[in-house]
Amino acid sequence: MWIKTGAVTTMLTLLATLAVGCTSATPPPIPTNVDLTRAWCGSSGDRIDLRQDGSSRVEPMSDTYLSHLLRDLRHTWTDQFIWRTYFDGRKPTSTDGTWLLSDHENDDDRKVDHRWWVRLDFGERASADRREKEAPDPYEFGDALLVSHDGNGFELFALDGRPDEGWSSRFTLCVD
C-alpha cells in the first residue's frame, strides 16, 4: 500500500513539474504612451519628465547621465572643449526636448527580439564658435532608453551600448 501511494505521489509530482516547466512565460506588457507619461527618477539622481504633449525635460542632470549622452564626443574631446564649443561655456544641468515611444525588432541569429524604446530628442548641437576648426559637424543630442518590465512595473534603461553590455542609468517611477 505504501509503495503504491509513494509511486502515485512521485508520478503526480513529476507530472506537475513537467506541466510547470512546459508552460510558456507570460510576455511582458506592451508599453503605451499613457504608461510612460510621468516622471522617471534615475539611479544617479536624474529626473526625466515625459509629458503628454510629447515634450520632455531632464532636470537635474547628473554627471553620469550627461557623460552617457556625450559619450561619442568624449572619445575625442575634453569636457572643457565640449562645454565651450557646444554649450556656451557652461556644463548643462538640464535640457528640454521631445520624446516618443517606438518599437524595434531585432532579427540577430534568427531570434526575433521585440524591444520598446523611449526616444529622447534634445535637438541638434552645432559649434558655437566657427573658429573651432576641429569641432565635428553638428550632432543629434539625445538618447534611446530601453523600456523594460520587471513584473511589477516599467523601467527605463540608458544603455552603454547593446542591451547585453549593461546600463549606465536606470529610471523608475518617481515617488513625489
C-alpha positions as CSV (number, residue, x, y, z in Angstrom):
1,M,0.0,0.0,0.0
2,W,2.8,2.4,0.9
3,I,4.6,1.6,-2.3
4,K,1.5,2.4,-4.4
5,T,0.9,5.7,-2.6
6,G,4.6,6.6,-2.9
7,A,4.6,5.8,-6.6
8,V,1.4,7.8,-7.2
9,T,2.8,10.8,-5.3
10,T,6.0,10.6,-7.2
11,M,4.1,10.4,-10.5
12,L,1.9,13.4,-9.7
13,T,4.9,15.4,-8.6
14,L,6.7,14.6,-11.8
15,L,3.7,15.5,-13.9
16,A,3.2,18.8,-12.1
17,T,6.9,19.6,-12.6
18,L,6.7,18.9,-16.3
19,A,3.5,20.9,-16.6
20,V,5.0,23.9,-14.9
21,G,8.2,23.6,-17.0
22,C,6.3,23.4,-20.3
23,T,4.1,26.5,-19.7
24,S,5.4,29.5,-21.5
25,A,6.3,32.6,-19.6
26,T,3.8,35.4,-19.9
27,P,5.3,38.1,-22.1
28,P,5.8,41.5,-20.6
29,P,3.0,44.0,-21.3
30,I,3.4,46.3,-24.3
31,P,4.1,49.8,-23.1
32,T,1.8,52.7,-24.1
33,N,2.3,56.4,-24.0
34,V,-0.1,56.5,-21.0
35,D,2.2,54.1,-19.1
36,L,5.2,56.2,-19.7
37,T,3.8,59.8,-19.4
38,R,5.2,60.6,-15.9
39,A,8.3,61.5,-14.0
40,W,11.2,59.0,-14.0
41,C,13.9,59.1,-11.4
42,G,17.4,57.9,-12.3
43,S,19.8,55.8,-10.3
44,S,22.3,58.8,-10.5
45,G,19.8,61.4,-9.3
46,D,18.4,62.5,-12.7
47,R,14.8,63.2,-13.3
48,I,13.2,62.8,-16.7
49,D,9.7,64.2,-17.2
50,L,7.8,62.7,-20.1
51,R,4.8,64.8,-20.8
52,Q,1.5,64.0,-22.5
53,D,2.1,66.7,-25.2
54,G,5.3,64.9,-26.3
55,S,7.7,67.3,-24.6
56,S,10.4,66.2,-22.1
57,R,12.7,67.7,-19.6
58,V,15.7,66.3,-17.8
59,E,16.4,68.1,-14.5
60,P,18.6,67.7,-12.6
61,M,21.0,66.0,-15.0
62,S,23.8,64.1,-13.2
63,D,27.4,63.9,-14.4
64,T,26.8,60.2,-15.0
65,Y,23.9,60.7,-17.4
66,L,25.5,63.7,-19.1
67,S,28.6,61.6,-19.7
68,H,26.3,58.9,-21.2
69,L,24.7,61.5,-23.5
70,L,28.1,62.8,-24.6
71,R,29.9,59.5,-24.9
72,D,30.6,59.9,-28.6
73,L,32.2,63.4,-28.1
74,R,34.2,62.4,-25.1
75,H,36.1,59.8,-27.0
76,T,37.8,62.7,-28.8
77,W,37.5,66.0,-26.8
78,T,37.9,67.1,-23.3
79,D,34.9,68.4,-21.2
80,Q,36.2,72.0,-21.4
81,F,36.3,71.8,-25.2
82,I,32.8,70.3,-25.3
83,W,31.3,72.9,-22.9
84,R,33.0,75.8,-24.8
85,T,32.1,74.6,-28.2
86,Y,28.6,73.3,-27.8
87,F,27.1,74.7,-24.6
88,D,28.2,78.3,-24.5
89,G,30.9,77.6,-21.9
90,R,28.6,76.0,-19.3
91,K,28.1,72.4,-18.4
92,P,24.4,71.6,-18.9
93,T,22.5,70.7,-15.8
94,S,19.1,70.4,-17.5
95,T,17.7,70.1,-21.0
96,D,14.3,70.2,-22.8
97,G,13.2,68.2,-25.8
98,T,10.7,65.8,-27.1
99,W,10.0,62.1,-26.7
100,L,8.2,59.3,-28.4
101,L,7.7,55.6,-27.9
102,S,8.9,53.3,-30.6
103,D,9.5,49.6,-31.2
104,H,12.3,47.8,-32.8
105,E,12.5,44.2,-33.9
106,N,16.0,42.7,-33.8
107,D,16.4,39.6,-36.0
108,D,20.0,38.7,-35.0
109,D,20.8,35.0,-35.1
110,R,17.3,34.2,-36.4
111,K,15.8,35.0,-33.0
112,V,13.2,37.8,-33.1
113,D,13.6,40.1,-30.1
114,H,10.9,42.8,-29.9
115,R,12.1,45.8,-27.8
116,W,10.4,49.1,-27.0
117,W,12.3,52.4,-26.6
118,V,11.7,55.9,-25.4
119,R,13.5,58.1,-27.9
120,L,14.6,61.5,-26.4
121,D,15.5,64.3,-28.8
122,F,17.2,67.3,-27.3
123,G,17.9,68.9,-30.6
124,E,20.9,69.3,-32.8
125,R,24.0,70.9,-31.3
126,A,26.3,72.9,-33.5
127,S,29.6,74.5,-32.8
128,A,29.0,77.9,-31.1
129,D,32.2,79.3,-32.4
130,R,33.0,78.6,-36.0
131,R,36.7,79.4,-35.3
132,E,36.8,75.9,-33.7
133,K,38.0,74.2,-36.9
134,E,38.5,70.9,-35.0
135,A,34.8,70.7,-34.0
136,P,32.8,68.0,-35.7
137,D,29.7,68.5,-37.7
138,P,26.5,69.2,-35.8
139,Y,25.3,66.1,-33.9
140,E,22.0,64.9,-32.5
141,F,21.8,65.4,-28.8
142,G,19.5,62.7,-27.4
143,D,19.1,59.2,-26.2
144,A,17.2,56.0,-26.7
145,L,16.1,54.4,-23.4
146,L,15.2,50.8,-23.3
147,V,11.7,50.1,-21.9
148,S,11.7,47.1,-19.6
149,H,9.1,45.5,-17.3
150,D,10.3,43.7,-14.1
151,G,6.9,42.1,-13.3
152,N,5.9,45.0,-11.1
153,G,6.1,47.9,-13.4
154,F,8.0,49.6,-16.3
155,E,11.6,50.8,-16.0
156,L,13.8,52.7,-18.5
157,F,17.5,52.0,-19.1
158,A,20.2,54.2,-20.6
159,L,22.4,51.6,-22.2
160,D,26.2,51.6,-22.5
161,G,25.9,50.0,-26.0
162,R,23.9,47.0,-26.8
163,P,21.3,45.7,-24.2
164,D,23.7,42.8,-23.2
165,E,26.5,45.2,-22.5
166,G,24.9,46.8,-19.4
167,W,23.4,50.2,-18.5
168,S,24.7,53.5,-17.2
169,S,21.4,54.7,-15.6
170,R,18.2,53.0,-14.6
171,F,15.0,55.0,-14.3
172,T,12.0,54.0,-12.2
173,L,8.8,55.9,-11.5
174,C,9.4,58.9,-9.2
175,V,7.6,58.9,-5.9
176,D,6.5,62.5,-5.4
